[in-house]
Amino acid sequence: MMDLLTFENFTSLGVLIFLQAVLGFDNLLYVSIESQRAPAESQAKVRRWGILIAIGLRIVLLFLIMSLLDIFEKPFFSLDWTGVIEGEFTFSTIVFLLGGGFLMYTAVREISHLLAIEHLQEEQSARPAKSTSAVIGMIVLMNLIFSFDSILSALAITKVFAVLAVAIIVSGVMMLVLADTVSAFIERNRKYEVLGLFILLIVGIVLLGEGGHEAHLAFFGHGVEPMAKSTFYFAIAVLVLVDVIQSRYQNKLTLQRAHEQRSARAPFVAS
């Protein structure tokens, strides 16, 4: 036990907690948006149970990956249509590809729903209702998909199970603390839901890129290249900055129009 209480392990734990927090942002965003598909009275419970179940399954997944790392790294099948499509698919690359594709589908579907102006008068009924258990299931499933990326990244830092498990628990508690706050913010500021969906869309692209690169996937002789983490965070920063500037500019235009309307009415009031 005392072997775990070393400076190296404490340093690794600090790095892992920071890594889990950064990589968990998109996961928290998905939880906040997906939980709104549940009945209003159950949304807080959905977020809480979805995250708690996912924490337990993450630790189980961590144990399995560490125990069966060789199996996870062996190709399940390969494609060898020379000059058209080539690649070797392991379990993790399949998860990345399916998860990225599903995340992109979810983001595009929700964006399309937001643009369906014919349903503006029936916004609540237009959004397909989901049962509490179905939403919890989706949150847990996507949490596990996000977990593959974070766990594989964490294993590059340390292979001490206790340190990795503590980092997962701490990041999960942080998600529990912030989930209601983020969901309430999105609910009060629905315009940021669009921003969140586009961030999830980019995350889906990142997962597809990582999965395709790890599978050595190539189309017509051109290999799939992953998006660099710095590029991903830069793209997110630009999206947020554009949204903030656009919101402030829209507020300025609203105030300007209101001032012009008051000025136009002023002569009639004076007369």
C-alpha positions as CSV (number, residue, x, y, z in Angstrom):
1,M,0.0,0.0,0.0
2,M,2.8,2.4,0.9
3,D,4.3,1.8,-2.5
4,L,1.4,3.7,-4.0
5,L,2.1,6.8,-1.8
6,T,5.1,8.0,-3.9
7,F,5.8,11.3,-5.4
8,E,5.7,9.8,-8.9
9,N,2.2,8.4,-8.3
10,F,0.9,11.7,-6.8
11,T,2.4,13.6,-9.8
12,S,0.7,11.2,-12.2
13,L,-2.6,11.5,-10.4
14,G,-2.5,15.3,-10.7
15,V,-1.8,15.1,-14.4
16,L,-4.5,12.4,-14.9
17,I,-7.1,14.4,-13.1
18,F,-6.4,17.4,-15.3
19,L,-6.4,15.2,-18.4
20,Q,-9.7,13.6,-17.4
21,A,-11.2,17.0,-16.7
22,V,-10.2,18.4,-20.2
23,L,-11.2,15.2,-22.1
24,G,-14.4,15.1,-20.0
25,F,-15.7,18.5,-21.2
26,D,-17.3,17.1,-24.3
27,N,-18.7,14.2,-22.3
28,L,-20.3,16.6,-19.8
29,L,-21.7,18.7,-22.7
30,Y,-23.3,15.5,-24.2
31,V,-24.8,14.6,-20.8
32,S,-26.3,18.1,-20.4
33,I,-27.9,18.1,-23.9
34,E,-29.0,14.4,-23.9
35,S,-30.6,14.7,-20.5
36,Q,-33.0,17.3,-21.8
37,R,-34.6,14.5,-23.9
38,A,-35.9,13.0,-20.7
39,P,-39.1,14.1,-18.9
40,A,-38.5,17.4,-17.1
41,E,-39.0,16.0,-13.6
42,S,-36.5,13.2,-14.2
43,Q,-33.6,15.2,-15.9
44,A,-31.6,15.7,-12.7
45,K,-31.9,12.1,-11.8
46,V,-31.0,11.0,-15.3
47,R,-27.8,13.0,-15.1
48,R,-26.9,11.7,-11.7
49,W,-27.5,8.0,-12.3
50,G,-26.1,8.2,-15.8
51,I,-22.8,9.6,-14.5
52,L,-22.7,7.3,-11.4
53,I,-23.3,4.1,-13.5
54,A,-20.7,5.3,-16.1
55,I,-18.1,5.8,-13.3
56,G,-18.5,2.2,-12.2
57,L,-18.4,0.9,-15.7
58,R,-15.3,3.1,-16.5
59,I,-13.4,1.4,-13.7
60,V,-14.5,-2.0,-15.0
61,L,-13.5,-1.0,-18.5
62,L,-10.1,0.2,-17.2
63,F,-9.5,-3.2,-15.5
64,L,-10.5,-5.1,-18.7
65,I,-8.3,-2.9,-20.9
66,M,-5.3,-3.3,-18.6
67,S,-5.9,-7.1,-18.3
68,L,-6.6,-7.7,-22.0
69,L,-4.4,-5.0,-23.6
70,D,-2.9,-7.5,-26.0
71,I,-6.3,-8.7,-27.2
72,F,-7.5,-5.1,-27.6
73,E,-4.5,-4.3,-29.8
74,K,-5.0,-7.3,-32.1
75,P,-6.9,-6.7,-35.3
76,F,-10.4,-8.2,-35.4
77,F,-10.5,-7.9,-39.2
78,S,-8.9,-6.1,-42.1
79,L,-9.8,-4.6,-45.4
80,D,-7.3,-5.0,-48.2
81,W,-8.8,-3.6,-51.4
82,T,-5.6,-2.2,-52.7
83,G,-5.9,1.3,-54.1
84,V,-9.5,1.7,-52.9
85,I,-9.8,1.0,-49.1
86,E,-7.4,-0.6,-46.7
87,G,-7.2,-0.9,-42.9
88,E,-6.8,-3.2,-39.9
89,F,-9.5,-2.8,-37.2
90,T,-9.0,-3.5,-33.6
91,F,-11.7,-3.3,-30.9
92,S,-10.7,0.2,-29.9
93,T,-10.7,1.5,-33.4
94,I,-14.1,0.1,-34.0
95,V,-15.4,1.8,-30.9
96,F,-13.9,5.1,-32.0
97,L,-15.3,4.9,-35.5
98,L,-18.8,3.8,-34.4
99,G,-18.8,6.3,-31.6
100,G,-17.6,9.2,-33.7
101,G,-20.2,8.4,-36.4
102,F,-23.0,8.1,-33.9
103,L,-22.0,11.4,-32.2
104,M,-21.9,13.2,-35.6
105,Y,-25.4,11.7,-36.4
106,T,-26.7,12.9,-33.0
107,A,-25.4,16.4,-33.5
108,V,-26.7,16.8,-37.0
109,R,-30.1,15.4,-36.0
110,E,-30.4,17.8,-33.2
111,I,-29.2,20.8,-35.3
112,S,-31.8,19.8,-37.9
113,H,-34.5,19.7,-35.2
114,L,-33.5,23.2,-34.1
115,L,-33.9,24.5,-37.7
116,A,-37.3,22.9,-38.2
117,I,-39.2,26.2,-37.9
118,E,-42.5,24.6,-38.8
119,H,-42.5,23.1,-35.3
120,L,-41.7,26.3,-33.4
121,Q,-45.2,26.5,-32.0
122,E,-44.9,22.9,-30.7
123,E,-41.3,22.8,-29.7
124,Q,-41.7,20.4,-26.8
125,S,-43.8,17.9,-28.7
126,A,-41.6,18.2,-31.8
127,R,-38.6,16.8,-29.8
128,P,-39.0,13.1,-29.7
129,A,-39.6,12.0,-26.1
130,K,-37.5,9.4,-24.5
131,S,-38.0,7.4,-21.4
132,T,-35.7,8.0,-18.3
133,S,-34.0,4.6,-18.7
134,A,-33.4,5.1,-22.4
135,V,-31.7,8.5,-21.8
136,I,-29.6,7.0,-18.9
137,G,-28.6,4.2,-21.3
138,M,-27.5,6.6,-24.0
139,I,-25.5,8.7,-21.5
140,V,-23.7,5.6,-20.1
141,L,-23.0,4.3,-23.7
142,M,-21.5,7.5,-24.9
143,N,-19.6,7.9,-21.6
144,L,-18.0,4.6,-22.3
145,I,-17.1,5.6,-25.8
146,F,-15.5,8.7,-24.5
147,S,-13.7,6.6,-21.9
148,F,-11.7,4.7,-24.5
149,D,-9.9,7.8,-25.6
150,S,-9.3,9.0,-22.0
151,I,-8.2,5.6,-20.7
152,L,-5.8,4.9,-23.6
153,S,-4.3,8.4,-23.1
154,A,-4.1,7.8,-19.3
155,L,-2.2,4.5,-19.8
156,A,0.5,6.4,-21.6
157,I,1.1,8.2,-18.3
158,T,0.9,5.4,-15.8
159,K,-0.2,1.8,-15.5
160,V,-0.9,1.8,-11.8
161,F,-4.5,0.7,-11.5
162,A,-5.2,2.5,-8.2
163,V,-4.0,5.9,-9.5
164,L,-6.0,5.5,-12.7
165,A,-9.1,4.5,-10.7
166,V,-8.8,7.5,-8.4
167,A,-8.5,9.8,-11.3
168,I,-11.7,8.4,-12.9
169,I,-13.6,8.8,-9.6
170,V,-12.4,12.4,-9.1
171,S,-13.3,13.4,-12.6
172,G,-16.7,11.6,-12.2
173,V,-17.4,13.6,-9.0
174,M,-16.5,16.8,-10.9
175,M,-19.0,15.9,-13.6
176,L,-21.7,15.2,-10.9
177,V,-21.0,18.6,-9.4
178,L,-21.1,20.5,-12.7
179,A,-23.8,18.6,-14.6
180,D,-26.8,20.4,-13.2
181,T,-25.1,23.8,-13.5
182,V,-24.2,23.3,-17.2
183,S,-27.6,21.9,-18.0
184,A,-29.3,24.9,-16.3
185,F,-27.1,27.3,-18.2
186,I,-27.9,25.7,-21.6
187,E,-31.6,25.7,-20.7
188,R,-31.6,29.4,-19.8
189,N,-29.4,30.3,-22.8
190,R,-30.8,28.1,-25.6
191,K,-28.6,29.8,-28.2
192,Y,-25.6,28.1,-26.7
193,E,-27.2,24.7,-27.4
194,V,-26.2,25.2,-31.0
195,L,-22.7,25.9,-30.0
196,G,-22.6,22.8,-27.9
197,L,-24.0,20.7,-30.8
198,F,-21.3,21.9,-33.1
199,I,-18.6,21.1,-30.5
200,L,-20.0,17.6,-30.3
201,L,-19.9,17.4,-34.1
202,I,-16.2,18.3,-34.0
203,V,-15.7,15.7,-31.3
204,G,-17.3,13.1,-33.6
205,I,-14.9,14.1,-36.3
206,V,-11.9,13.8,-33.9
207,L,-13.0,10.3,-32.9
208,L,-13.4,9.3,-36.5
209,G,-9.9,10.6,-37.3
210,E,-8.3,8.9,-34.3
211,G,-10.1,5.6,-35.1
212,G,-9.2,5.8,-38.8
213,H,-5.6,6.6,-38.1
214,E,-5.2,3.8,-35.5
215,A,-6.7,1.4,-38.1
216,H,-4.3,2.6,-40.8
217,L,-7.4,3.3,-42.8
218,A,-6.8,4.6,-46.3
219,F,-9.1,5.6,-49.1
220,F,-7.8,5.5,-52.7
221,G,-4.2,5.6,-51.3
222,H,-4.8,8.5,-48.9
223,G,-4.5,7.6,-45.2
224,V,-6.8,9.1,-42.6
225,E,-4.9,11.6,-40.4
226,P,-6.1,12.4,-36.9
227,M,-6.9,16.0,-35.8
228,A,-4.2,17.3,-33.5
229,K,-5.4,18.1,-30.0
230,S,-4.1,21.7,-30.3
231,T,-6.1,22.1,-33.5
232,F,-9.2,20.7,-31.8
233,Y,-8.9,23.1,-28.8
234,F,-8.2,26.0,-31.2
235,A,-11.3,25.2,-33.2
236,I,-13.4,25.1,-30.0
237,A,-11.9,28.4,-28.8
238,V,-12.7,30.0,-32.2
239,L,-16.3,28.7,-32.0
240,V,-16.8,30.1,-28.5
241,L,-15.2,33.4,-29.4
242,V,-17.4,33.8,-32.6
243,D,-20.5,33.0,-30.6
244,V,-19.7,35.5,-27.8
245,I,-18.9,38.3,-30.3
246,Q,-22.0,37.5,-32.3
247,S,-24.2,37.6,-29.2
248,R,-22.7,41.0,-28.1
249,Y,-23.1,42.4,-31.6
250,Q,-26.7,41.2,-31.7
251,N,-27.4,42.9,-28.4
252,K,-25.8,46.1,-29.7
253,L,-28.1,46.0,-32.8
254,T,-31.1,45.4,-30.6
255,L,-30.3,48.4,-28.4
256,Q,-29.5,50.5,-31.5
257,R,-32.9,49.7,-33.1
258,A,-34.7,50.4,-29.8
259,H,-33.0,53.8,-29.6
260,E,-33.9,54.6,-33.2
261,Q,-37.5,53.7,-32.6
262,R,-37.6,56.0,-29.5
263,S,-36.0,58.8,-31.5
264,A,-38.5,58.3,-34.3
265,R,-41.5,58.5,-31.9
266,A,-40.1,61.5,-30.0
267,P,-41.3,64.3,-32.5
268,F,-44.8,62.9,-32.4
269,V,-44.9,62.9,-28.7
270,A,-43.5,66.4,-28.5
271,S,-46.2,67.7,-30.9
